[in-house]
Amino acid sequence: MLNNKVSRRQAAKLIGATAAGAFLPVGLWAAGPSRILRAIPATGEKLPVIGLGSALTFDVRSGSAAAKVVAEMIALFVQQGGKLIDTSPAYGNAESVIGDLAYKAGLTKSLFLATKVWTRDKLQGLAQMEKSLQRFRTRTIDLIQVHNLSDVDRQMTSLNDWKAKGRIRYTGLTHSERKGHGEMERAIRVHKPDFIQINYSLMDRAAAQRILPLAREMRIAVLINRPFGGGGIFQILAGKKVPAWAAEFDCHTWAQFLLKWIVSHPAVTCVIPATNDPKHLADNMSAGVGRLPDPKTRERMAALFVGF
Ligand SMILES: NC(=O)c1ccc[n+]([C@@H]2O[C@H](COP(=O)([O-])OP(=O)(O)OC[C@H]3O[C@@H](n4cnc5c(N)ncnc54)[C@H](OP(=O)(O)O)[C@@H]3O)[C@@H](O)[C@H]2O)c1
């Protein structure tokens, strides 16, 4: 799944087939706004800094109207240069729907598909990973992560074995709450995964204390989950204006403000906001182009969020 190129004909088909085409001019896509990329330390392979989450948002019934929106979202994501989609067998129907829709649109190879293993049993874990391969209709999955560090020591032996056999390209570990950071630190040191995925946002900066510096020191790629704290932050920010100085780093909305703050941390490889609104997706993707805040500006940004 290394190829991020979508042919012009394929793109035109996608744009024509989606409502997304209504607000993204083909010219803009064809010119390709230059995306900010980050290298995966283990290999040097580059990923765009804005990815896509799928918990709740993509848990829809196959063939439903909601699934059509998901198809539109995946097409728009690829059309705007997106690559990494994060999912899990724990997200209801999301993994199946993503695998199915990406395959039908001919986009599986344009994506970097990240899923998880989530069980406390070796054989069940292996069966779950086989199912993920079937759902993605592929022979190799880009990344499988141990979801919430569940049964991490046993599941990592399976992931390392699958990586050695070429059935996955990268191994990973995830958690999304502060209470998991101590165990994440231990697991990073013991298992040396290719990726970790952790919660980090302007509302929750704890990962910057130990996890992000450790990942940087050990040359581990970092995915960031819950960048909007699950979304509630937008109610708090409603009616508040984005500061005018944010334009200095090409930021015009609160979503871009929150995302640019995250991806300007030097340890971060890619952030995975979730949405099922095409306009929000386009907004989030805009955080992956243009300038990023420098360290001093990051502090200024953080000062606005004290007490959140
Ligand atoms: N343990 C784990 O491994 C773990 C745990 C948590 C999350 N994750 C991963 O991380 C992903 C992201 O975390 P999350 O889903 O908890 O929450 P999130 O990305 O922090 O927030 C999602 C919410 O933000 C809203 N939103 C998105 N873009 C917006 C925009 N531009 N403007 C206004 N509202 C916007 C969405 O509503 P709309 O749909 O209306 O846009 C949605 O309700 C998950 O989907 C999952 O893939 C992993």
The ligand as a Tripos MOL2 file, in Angstrom:
@<TRIPOS>MOLECULE
LIG
   48    52     1     0     0
SMALL
NO_CHARGES

@<TRIPOS>ATOM
      1 N1         -7.3040    3.6920   22.2400 N.am      1 LIG1
      2 C1         -7.3000    4.0250   20.9710 C.2       1 LIG1
      3 O1         -6.6470    3.3810   20.1740 O.2       1 LIG1
      4 C2         -8.0930    5.2100   20.5050 C.ar      1 LIG1
      5 C3         -8.9150    5.9060   21.4000 C.ar      1 LIG1
      6 C4         -9.5980    7.0240   20.9430 C.ar      1 LIG1
      7 C5         -9.4790    7.4120   19.6120 C.ar      1 LIG1
      8 N2         -8.7130    6.6860   18.7390 N.ar      1 LIG1
      9 C6         -8.5920    7.0690   17.3030 C.3       1 LIG1
     10 O2         -8.4850    8.4870   17.2140 O.3       1 LIG1
     11 C7         -9.5390    8.9950   16.3960 C.3       1 LIG1
     12 C8         -9.9110   10.4100   16.8200 C.3       1 LIG1
     13 O3        -10.3870   10.4800   18.1550 O.3       1 LIG1
     14 P1        -11.9410   10.6680   18.5140 P.3       1 LIG1
     15 O4        -12.7640   10.0190   17.4760 O.co2     1 LIG1
     16 O5        -12.0990   10.2010   19.9210 O.co2     1 LIG1
     17 O6        -12.2270   12.2020   18.5640 O.3       1 LIG1
     18 P2        -11.7040   13.5880   17.9180 P.3       1 LIG1
     19 O7        -11.0810   13.3780   16.5980 O.co2     1 LIG1
     20 O8        -10.9270   14.2700   18.9910 O.co2     1 LIG1
     21 O9        -13.0920   14.3740   17.7480 O.3       1 LIG1
     22 C9        -14.0600   13.9460   16.8500 C.3       1 LIG1
     23 C10       -15.2200   14.9190   16.8840 C.3       1 LIG1
     24 O10       -14.8130   16.1990   16.4160 O.3       1 LIG1
     25 C11       -15.7520   16.7000   15.4590 C.3       1 LIG1
     26 N3        -14.9980   17.3900   14.4000 N.ar      1 LIG1
     27 C12       -14.0390   16.8700   13.5870 C.ar      1 LIG1
     28 N4        -13.5330   17.8060   12.7610 N.ar      1 LIG1
     29 C13       -14.1960   18.9500   13.0480 C.ar      1 LIG1
     30 C14       -14.1240   20.2670   12.5250 C.ar      1 LIG1
     31 N5        -13.2590   20.6010   11.5470 N.pl3     1 LIG1
     32 N6        -14.9640   21.2180   13.0430 N.ar      1 LIG1
     33 C15       -15.8370   20.9030   14.0290 C.ar      1 LIG1
     34 N7        -15.9690   19.6670   14.5650 N.ar      1 LIG1
     35 C16       -15.1350   18.6980   14.0840 C.ar      1 LIG1
     36 C17       -16.4530   15.4860   14.9150 C.3       1 LIG1
     37 O11       -17.7960   15.8070   14.5970 O.3       1 LIG1
     38 P3        -18.2990   15.7490   13.0330 P.3       1 LIG1
     39 O12       -18.4220   14.3010   12.7040 O.co2     1 LIG1
     40 O13       -19.5840   16.5120   13.0940 O.co2     1 LIG1
     41 O14       -17.2530   16.4520   12.2320 O.co2     1 LIG1
     42 C18       -16.3850   14.4790   16.0390 C.3       1 LIG1
     43 O15       -17.5430   14.5840   16.8590 O.3       1 LIG1
     44 C19       -10.6390    7.9410   16.5660 C.3       1 LIG1
     45 O16       -11.6380    8.0540   15.5880 O.3       1 LIG1
     46 C20        -9.8290    6.6720   16.5070 C.3       1 LIG1
     47 O17        -9.4970    6.3380   15.1670 O.3       1 LIG1
     48 C21        -7.9990    5.5970   19.1730 C.ar      1 LIG1
@<TRIPOS>BOND
     1     1     2 1
     2     2     3 2
     3     2     4 1
     4     4     5 ar
     5     4    48 ar
     6     5     6 ar
     7     6     7 ar
     8     7     8 ar
     9     8     9 1
    10     8    48 ar
    11     9    10 1
    12     9    46 1
    13    10    11 1
    14    11    12 1
    15    11    44 1
    16    12    13 1
    17    13    14 1
    18    14    15 2
    19    14    16 1
    20    14    17 1
    21    17    18 1
    22    18    19 2
    23    18    20 1
    24    18    21 1
    25    21    22 1
    26    22    23 1
    27    23    24 1
    28    23    42 1
    29    24    25 1
    30    25    26 1
    31    25    36 1
    32    26    27 ar
    33    26    35 ar
    34    27    28 ar
    35    28    29 ar
    36    29    30 ar
    37    29    35 ar
    38    30    31 1
    39    30    32 ar
    40    32    33 ar
    41    33    34 ar
    42    34    35 ar
    43    36    37 1
    44    36    42 1
    45    37    38 1
    46    38    39 2
    47    38    40 1
    48    38    41 1
    49    42    43 1
    50    44    45 1
    51    44    46 1
    52    46    47 1
@<TRIPOS>SUBSTRUCTURE
     1 LIG1         1 GROUP 0 **** ****
